[in-house]
Amino acid sequence: MQKLKTCNVCGKKFKPGLPGRLQIVKKKKKGKVEIWVCPDCAKEVKKRLEDLELLY
């Protein structure tokens, strides 16, 4: 059974295996922080990351 993830942008729950979703992992000294974005919000997030030149 898959555990549902919650979108950090809109709060909607979704399956982590969906195509088009984003998982952003930020490494810190005390561990890592995971940010999950659903496929609906991923388009806007990708666009903003491209504007900041963080996405190739």
C-alpha positions in Angstrom: 0.0 0.0 0.0 1.4 3.4 -1.0 1.5 6.2 1.4 -0.2 9.4 0.1 1.8 12.6 0.0 0.5 16.1 0.6 1.2 18.9 -1.8 3.2 21.7 -0.1 1.5 24.3 -2.4 -2.2 23.5 -2.4 -2.5 20.8 0.4 -4.1 18.2 -1.9 -3.2 14.5 -1.2 -1.9 12.4 -4.1 0.0 9.2 -4.8 3.8 9.7 -5.0 4.1 7.7 -8.3 2.0 10.0 -10.4 3.6 11.3 -13.6 4.4 15.0 -13.5 4.8 15.4 -9.7 7.9 17.0 -8.2 9.9 15.9 -5.2 12.4 18.5 -4.1 15.0 17.3 -1.5 17.0 19.9 0.4 19.9 18.6 2.4 20.7 20.2 5.7 23.2 19.6 8.5 20.6 17.8 10.6 19.0 15.8 7.8 16.9 16.5 4.8 13.7 18.3 4.0 11.4 16.9 1.3 9.0 19.1 -0.6 6.2 17.4 -2.6 4.3 19.2 -5.4 1.3 17.6 -7.1 1.1 17.4 -10.9 -1.5 20.2 -11.0 0.8 22.7 -9.2 4.0 21.4 -10.8 3.6 23.3 -14.0 3.6 26.7 -12.1 6.5 25.6 -9.9 8.6 24.5 -12.8 8.0 27.8 -14.6 9.1 29.8 -11.5 12.2 27.6 -11.1 13.1 28.3 -14.7 12.7 32.0 -14.1 15.2 31.7 -11.2 17.5 29.6 -13.4 17.3 26.7 -10.9 15.8 24.3 -13.4 17.7 23.4 -16.6 
